[in-house]
Amino acid sequence: MLCRKFDGWYDIWTAKGFAPIRESLRPWLNLGGLVRLTAGDSEVEGQTTDVDEEGRLVVRLESGVVRAFEAGEVALLR
């Protein structure tokens, strides 16, 4: 089942690019929610703001800096 779903997303990506996939993902991303993101030895907390055009999760850190993360473990805080 997962492979079939991936095939569908791949077909969309090759035909139309990432934009339609990005829009489909937004409702599932808890945008505006607080998260803790762990990537390697680094751990940060912030508010999710978007998914960028490359599929990276965009987070506004507690310091106000906005960063895009392409990999890591995300824990929902609220």
Backbone torsions as a table, in degrees:
resi	resn	phi	psi	omega
1	MET	NA	-44.6	179.5
2	LEU	-61.5	-40.5	178.9
3	CYS	-63.2	-40.1	178.2
4	ARG	-64.2	-41.6	178.8
5	LYS	-63.5	-43.7	178.7
6	PHE	-62.1	-41.3	177.5
7	ASP	-58.2	-41.4	178.7
8	GLY	-63.0	-45.4	178.2
9	TRP	-64.4	-39.1	179.7
10	TYR	-63.5	-42.2	178.3
11	ASP	-60.9	-42.8	177.9
12	ILE	-63.7	-45.3	-178.2
13	TRP	-61.0	-44.5	-179.2
14	THR	-70.1	-31.0	-178.4
15	ALA	-84.2	-38.1	-170.2
16	LYS	-127.2	-1.9	-177.3
17	GLY	85.5	-171.7	-173.9
18	PHE	-81.2	-21.1	-173.3
19	ALA	-52.6	-47.1	179.8
20	PRO	-66.1	-33.2	178.0
21	ILE	-68.4	-43.4	178.6
22	ARG	-56.1	-46.4	179.3
23	GLU	-63.6	-37.7	179.3
24	SER	-68.6	-30.4	-178.7
25	LEU	-77.6	-30.5	-172.7
26	ARG	-49.4	-45.8	-179.0
27	PRO	-62.7	-20.9	-176.7
28	TRP	-93.1	-2.2	-169.6
29	LEU	-99.0	5.0	178.5
30	ASN	53.9	41.4	-178.4
31	LEU	-58.4	133.1	-176.1
32	GLY	92.3	-10.3	179.8
33	GLY	-83.2	159.7	177.4
34	LEU	-87.9	137.0	-178.9
35	VAL	-136.2	158.1	167.7
36	ARG	-114.0	124.8	-178.3
37	LEU	-116.0	124.8	178.1
38	THR	-112.3	124.1	178.6
39	ALA	-135.4	107.8	-176.2
40	GLY	64.7	-126.6	179.5
41	ASP	-90.4	0.1	-175.9
42	SER	-99.0	138.5	175.5
43	GLU	-134.5	128.8	179.9
44	VAL	-133.7	158.5	174.0
45	GLU	-125.4	147.4	178.8
46	GLY	-178.8	-168.9	-176.9
47	GLN	-110.5	129.2	177.5
48	THR	-69.6	138.0	-178.4
49	THR	-122.0	-26.5	-175.1
50	ASP	-175.5	177.4	165.5
51	VAL	-119.8	126.3	-176.8
52	ASP	-80.6	179.9	-175.3
53	GLU	-66.7	-11.0	176.8
54	GLU	-103.1	4.2	177.6
55	GLY	88.2	9.0	-179.8
56	ARG	-84.4	142.9	176.7
57	LEU	-76.8	126.3	-179.0
58	VAL	-99.1	127.5	-175.3
59	VAL	-129.6	132.5	171.3
60	ARG	-90.4	113.1	-177.4
61	LEU	-72.0	165.8	-179.8
62	GLU	-56.9	-29.0	179.8
63	SER	-75.7	-10.2	-177.1
64	GLY	97.8	-13.2	178.0
65	VAL	-69.7	138.3	178.0
66	VAL	-103.9	126.0	179.8
67	ARG	-130.0	151.6	176.2
68	ALA	-108.7	131.4	-177.9
69	PHE	-116.0	128.5	-179.8
70	GLU	-98.4	-13.4	178.7
71	ALA	-153.7	154.5	177.0
72	GLY	145.6	172.7	177.9
73	GLU	-99.8	127.5	-177.1
74	VAL	-112.2	127.9	175.3
75	ALA	-115.9	129.2	177.2
76	LEU	-75.9	130.7	179.4
77	LEU	-100.2	-35.4	177.4
78	ARG	-157.1	NA	NA
